[in-house]
């Protein structure tokens, strides 16, 4: 049984009992967390400290706390330790938000990883060392939405650098939940999310990778900013995951939508249109819709030739046409397109044009792949 089936199975009792049960359990969890926090006396009663549970993150809000920054971080770690001990394995992170005062937009948020609490408990890290390195975000009244998101992204990047992808995702999700999605001004959000998706995929969690990539694509669609290299890279990775999972209908639905997007149309952005049309052709080859795939790939060739796009890109399309004809048993046509692709690679490896040239390692990789396909004819 795979992870998705296990997850669905674990959710069945909740679905049967209804939404009310889920809400009650959430309320009881929040009540229990707050009670555990008060019993530990981490914060004085006057602080009004309260805890809640949002997914795999515990959120603590503290008011009227005048301690200095380092003391706040130590208090946040103590609070996190209390909750992690109270509900072991329930959180990835514990967020402790120190409000300047009730109703104020200024606050300082300390984000503690549950795995660091484990390290603290077994003695592999000291309290002062952890307090000096824990993630902290300080928000002031003059901070714009972009300023706020950049501060949270800085904290997330710190987690990414340490390979803590699940914790980094929670930081970004927390910021989006409270402040809304970021204004995509410099692409930092997309770049960080791409790194997150790649991290999840590398660590064997393609479902999380897919969820992150869908956030990127949805956000870029909302901000009408699907027409750059980072957006295209996200789409490619998402399509790769769907095709690897044999979820062809979902891939086809996504790509049909992108091909129809005005900002990615043939007239507005022929390069992006060709890229998405070529991906759509791959879906159609996989689902034996050969007529559609042939028409799409021939249109892609025409667009690439007329726009003067990289010869390497054209070679890959020729190879795709070879795959299409090989799948149908059309040996002669497949051989012709594989040889056309190989001729381009042969030229590129000795070309003096930077836009065409490829290194020998890349050249030999393509050559081996094409030769293997030719042997299968």
N, C-alpha and C positions, 0 to 999 in steps of 0.2 A: 504493500500500500504506500503510495507516495505522500509527500508532505501535504499537498493540497487536499487529498482525500482525508488524511488524519485531521486536518484543520476543520474541514466541513463536518466530519463526524463529531468533533468536539463541540461544534456549535449547535448540533441538532437539539439537545435538551433545552437550550435557551430559546430556540425558535418555537418549539412546541409550547413552552410555558408562556411565551409572549413577551412583548416589549416591556411590560410592567415589571416582570421579574428582573430583567437586565437593569432597569433604572433603579430598582430597590437594592440590587447587589452593589451597584456603583455608589449609591448613597451610603450603604453600610460600610463599604470600603473606605470612603472619605471620612466617615464618622470614626471608624476604628483607627485610621491613621492620625487624625487630630488628637484623639484620646491618648494614643501611644506617645505622641509628641509632648502633650501636656504632662504626662506622668514622668517623662524623662527630665522635665524642667530645664530644657535646653534654652528656652526663652522665658523671660518673666511674664507673668499673667497680663501685665499691662500692654504687652506687645500685640495682643490679639491674634497670635499665630494660629493659622488654620491650614489644613492639608486637604488635597484632593488628588484624584487619580485620573490621568488622561492617557489612555492607551497604556504604554509601558513606561510612562514617566510620572513620578510623584511630584506634585507642585505644592510648595509651601509658600504662603504669603505672610510676611511679618511687618507689623506697623510700629511706629514710634520706637525705633531702635537706633540709638545714637552712638553705637560702638564704632571704632575706627575700622578701616577697610580690612586690615589683616585679621582683626578679631571677628569681624563678620564672616570672613571666609572660614575661620576655625569653627565658628558656631554653625555655619551651614554644613560643614563636614560632620559635626556631631549630630546634627539633625538628620542628615542622610544616613548616618550609621544607625541611628535609632529606628528609622523606618525600614532600612534593609534588614535589620535583625528581626523586626516585627513581622515583615512579610518577605521572607527570603525568596529570591528568584522572581519576584513580581515586577521589578523595575530594571530598566537599562540605565536610567539617569534619575537624579533627584534635583529638581530646580528649586532654589530658595530665593525668593524675590523680596528684597528689603525696600519697602515704600518709605519715602521721606515723611509722608503724612497721608491720611485718608483723603482721597480725591485728587491727590497730586499726580502729575504725569511723570515725575522724576522717580526713578528707582534704580537699584543695583541688583542684578541677578547673578547668583553664583550657581554654577551647574556642576554637579558632582557625579562622577561615574560610579555605578554600583561595583564595577570590577575593582576600582580603586579602594572602595571600602573593604573589599575582601583582602586586598594587599595590605591595608592598614591593620586589619584584624590578625593577619598571620605574621605581621612584623616585617614585611619586605619593603615598607615605606613608612617614614615617620610623619606625624601629624603636621609639624611645621613645614616639612618638605612638600607635602601634598597641598597645604594651604598656600604655599608660594607659587604653585604651578597650576592650581585649579582654574577652570575657565570662569571668567567674570565679564559681564556686560553692564556698562554704566550708561543709563539713558537720562538725558536732561531735557528740560522744557523747550529748548531751542532746536532739538534734533528733528530733522525732517524724516519722512517715511524712508527715504533712501539712506539717510544717515543711520537710522535704526537698523535697517536690514544689513547694511554693511558691517555694523558692529557684531550682529549675530553671525554673519558669514565668517567674520574673523575668528569667532569662537569655534565655529564648525570646522574651519580650515585647520585649526589647531588639533582637533580630534582626527581629521583625515590624515594629517601628517603622522599621527601615531598609529594609523591603521584602525581607528575606532569608528567604523563606518555607521554602525547602528546608532551610536550616540550622536554622531554628526547629523544624521538624518533627523533625529528628535529635536535638535536645536533649531534646525531650519523649519521644521513643521511647527514648533512652538511659536516661532516668530510670525509665521504665516497665519497661524490660528488667531493670534492676538492683534496683529497689525495689518493683516491682509497680504496678498501676494506682492512681491517687490516690483517697483518700476524698473523695467529692464533697460538700464541706461548704458552700462559698460560691459554687459554680458557676464559679470562676475558670478551671478546666481547660476546661470546656465553652466558655466565652466565647473563650478563646484559640484553641481548636481551630476554632470557628466562623470567627474572623478568618482563620485559616490556610486553611481551605477556600475562603473567599471570595477570598483572595489567589491561591490556585492557579487558581481558576476564571477570575478576571480576567486572569491571565497566560497563559491558554490551555492549562491542564493539568487538564482535568476528571477524568482518571483519578486524579490525586493528590487532588483535591478530594473525590472519591467515597470514596477510602480513608480520609481523615481523618473524613468524616462518618459512615462506618460504625463507626469507632472510638468516636465520640461515642455513637451509638445503642446499640452493644453495651455500652459502659461504663454508660450510663444504665439499660439494661435489667438489667444485673448488680446495680447499686446500687438498683434499684427506684425510680428517680427520673426517669421519663419524662414526668411530668405537670406540667411547667412550660413557660414561654414559650420558654426556650432550647432545650429538647429538641424542642419542636414546630417551632421554626425550623430545627433541624438536619434533622428528618424532611422538612420541606417542600423544603429545598434538595436533599436526597438524591433525593427523588421527582422533582423537576424534572430533575435530571441523567439519571435513568433514563428518563424519558419523552422527553427530548430525544434520547437515544440509541436510542429505539424499543425499549427493553428492558422491554417491558410485563409479561412473565411475572415478572421479578425484582421489579418495582414491585408487582405484584399479590401476590406471595408476602410481601413485606415488610409491606404494608398489612393483609393478612389476619391476619398474626401480631399486628400492633399492635391491630387491632380486637378481637382475642380476648384481649388482655392484661387481666387482672383490674383493674389499676390505671388502665386507660384505658377501662373498660367504660361502657355507657350509664348504669348505676346509680351508679357511683363518680365518673365524670368525664364527664358528657354533652357538654361542650364539646369535649374532646379526641376523644371517640368520634365526634362529628359531623364534626370536621375530617378525621379519618382515613377515615371512610366517604365523605366527599365526594371525597377524593383517589382512593379505590378506584373510585368512579364514573367519574372521569376515565379511569382505566385501562380500564374496561369499555367506555366510549364509543370509545376508541381501538382496541379489539379487537372492535368490533361486537357486544358483549354488551349490547344495548340494554335488554332486559327487566330485567336485574340493575341496570343503571345507573339506570333510571327508578325502580325500587323504592328504591334507596339514596338518590337525591336527594330523593324525596318524604319519606323518613324524616328526612333532614337538615332539610328545611323544617319539618317537624312539631317536631323538637327545638329548632330555633332560635326558632320562634314561641312555644313553651311556656316557654322559658327566658328570653325577653326579650332575646336576644342582639342585638347591634348591627344596625340596619336595613341598614347597608352590607354586612355579612356576608350577610344574607338576600338582598340584591339580587344579590350574586355567585352565589348558589345558583340564583336565578331565571334568571340569564344562562346558567348551566350547563345548566339544563333547556331553555332556548331552543336552546343548541348541540346538545343531544341530539336534539331534534325536527327541527332544521334538517338534521342529518346524515341523518335518516331520510326527509327530504323532506316532513315534516308541517308545511307552511307556516303554517297557521292557529295551531297550538299553539305553534310557535316564536315567531311574531309576538306572541302573547299574553304569553308569559313575558318577551320582550325589553322589551315596553312596561311590564310590571310592574316590571322592574328599573330602567328609565329613570325611572319615576315616583318611585321611592325616591331615586334620585340627584337628581332635580329638587327633592325636598323637603329633602334633606340639605344642599344648598348654601345654603339660606336658613334652615335650622333654627337655633334659639338653644340647643339642647341640645348640650353638648360631646360627649356620647357618640354623637351622630348627625352632627354638622356635618363637612363636608369643604370644602377650599379650592377656589377656582375652577380651578386648574390640574389638580387631581385630577378634578374634576367634568367638565371638558371632555375629558380623556383618556378617561374612561369613556364619555362621550357619543359621541365619535368612533368608539369601538370598537363600540358598540351600533348606531349609525347605519349603519356599514359592513356589519354583519351583516344588518341589515334590508334593505339594498339587494341582498343576495345571495339573498333569498327569491324 
